[in-house]
């Protein structure tokens, strides 16, 4: 008696559906990811030897460039006291306990820094700091 051998299917993994799923996931993540275009302002800070009192909480940061342009947390605005007052009120609301840091370039006109400090203090903020950098060790 002659038995027929059972036909064996070849053992192979079909990777085509796996590749399709991977490409779909890749397309999904590429489309759903938001890419932010972060721009940094170059500010040459004045030097000071004191300890920095950087606060861990997120506050307001008024940046004044050497050319006199002003930014609040990276958002540009016209450089005068009224606009500074308006944008600080808009960003902070009624909170006056958040820290405010003035980051002014070393070449900034002193009048711009004083105007910023005066406006912030008139609004009732008590936690005001001015950013500096440590002196270079070679000087």
C-alpha positions in Angstrom: 0.0 0.0 0.0 1.4 3.3 -1.1 0.6 6.3 1.1 0.7 9.7 -0.3 2.9 12.0 1.5 1.2 14.9 3.0 2.1 18.1 1.3 3.9 20.5 3.6 3.4 24.2 3.2 6.5 26.2 3.2 7.0 28.1 6.4 7.4 31.7 5.5 6.3 34.9 7.1 4.6 37.3 4.8 6.0 40.8 5.8 3.9 42.8 3.3 1.1 43.6 5.8 3.7 44.5 8.4 5.4 46.9 6.1 2.1 48.5 5.2 1.3 49.0 8.9 4.7 50.5 9.6 4.3 52.9 6.7 0.8 53.9 7.9 2.1 54.6 11.4 5.0 56.6 10.0 2.7 58.7 7.9 0.3 59.2 10.9 3.1 60.4 13.2 4.6 62.7 10.5 1.2 64.3 9.8 0.1 64.7 13.5 3.4 66.0 14.8 3.6 69.7 15.2 6.9 71.2 14.3 7.7 74.4 16.1 10.1 76.9 14.7 12.0 78.2 17.7 14.0 81.3 17.2 16.5 82.4 19.8 17.4 86.0 20.4 21.1 86.7 20.8 21.6 88.9 23.8 25.0 89.9 25.1 24.4 90.1 28.8 26.4 92.3 31.1 28.7 90.6 33.6 28.3 90.4 37.4 30.0 88.4 40.1 27.0 87.9 42.4 25.0 84.6 42.7 22.1 84.2 40.3 18.7 83.9 41.9 17.0 82.0 39.1 13.5 80.9 40.0 12.2 77.5 39.0 8.7 78.7 38.3 7.8 80.0 34.9 7.4 83.8 34.8 7.6 86.6 32.5 10.8 87.5 30.6 11.2 90.9 29.1 14.1 90.8 26.6 15.6 94.1 25.3 18.1 93.8 22.4 21.0 96.1 21.7 18.9 97.8 18.9 16.1 98.5 21.3 13.6 95.8 20.2 11.6 94.4 23.0 10.1 90.9 23.5 8.0 89.4 26.2 8.5 85.6 26.4 9.7 85.6 22.8 6.8 87.7 21.5 7.9 91.0 19.9 6.0 94.2 20.7 6.6 97.9 20.1 9.2 99.2 22.5 7.4 101.7 24.7 5.9 101.8 28.2 2.3 101.6 27.2 2.7 98.6 25.0 4.9 96.9 27.7 2.1 97.6 30.2 -0.6 96.2 27.9 1.2 93.0 27.0 2.2 92.3 30.6 -1.4 92.6 31.7 -2.5 90.4 28.8 0.0 87.7 29.7 -0.2 87.7 33.5 -3.9 88.6 34.0 -4.5 89.5 37.6 -1.5 87.5 39.0 1.2 89.7 40.5 3.1 87.0 42.3 4.9 85.6 39.3 8.5 86.5 38.7 9.5 89.0 36.1 13.0 88.9 34.6 14.5 91.7 32.5 17.1 90.4 30.1 18.9 93.3 28.6 21.8 93.3 26.2 25.0 94.9 27.5 24.8 97.5 24.8 21.1 98.5 25.5 20.3 102.1 26.4 19.9 102.4 30.2 16.7 104.3 29.7 15.0 101.2 28.2 16.0 99.1 31.2 14.8 101.8 33.6 11.5 102.2 31.7 10.9 98.5 31.9 11.7 98.3 35.6 9.4 101.2 36.3 6.5 99.8 34.3 6.8 96.4 36.0 6.9 97.9 39.5 4.0 100.2 38.7 1.9 97.1 37.8 2.6 95.7 41.3 5.1 93.0 40.6 7.4 92.4 43.5 9.6 89.6 42.2 11.8 91.5 39.6 15.2 90.3 38.5 17.8 91.5 36.0 19.7 88.8 34.2 23.5 88.9 33.9 26.3 86.5 33.0 29.3 85.5 35.1 32.6 87.1 34.1 34.9 85.2 31.9 37.7 83.5 33.9 40.5 85.0 31.8 39.6 88.6 32.6 
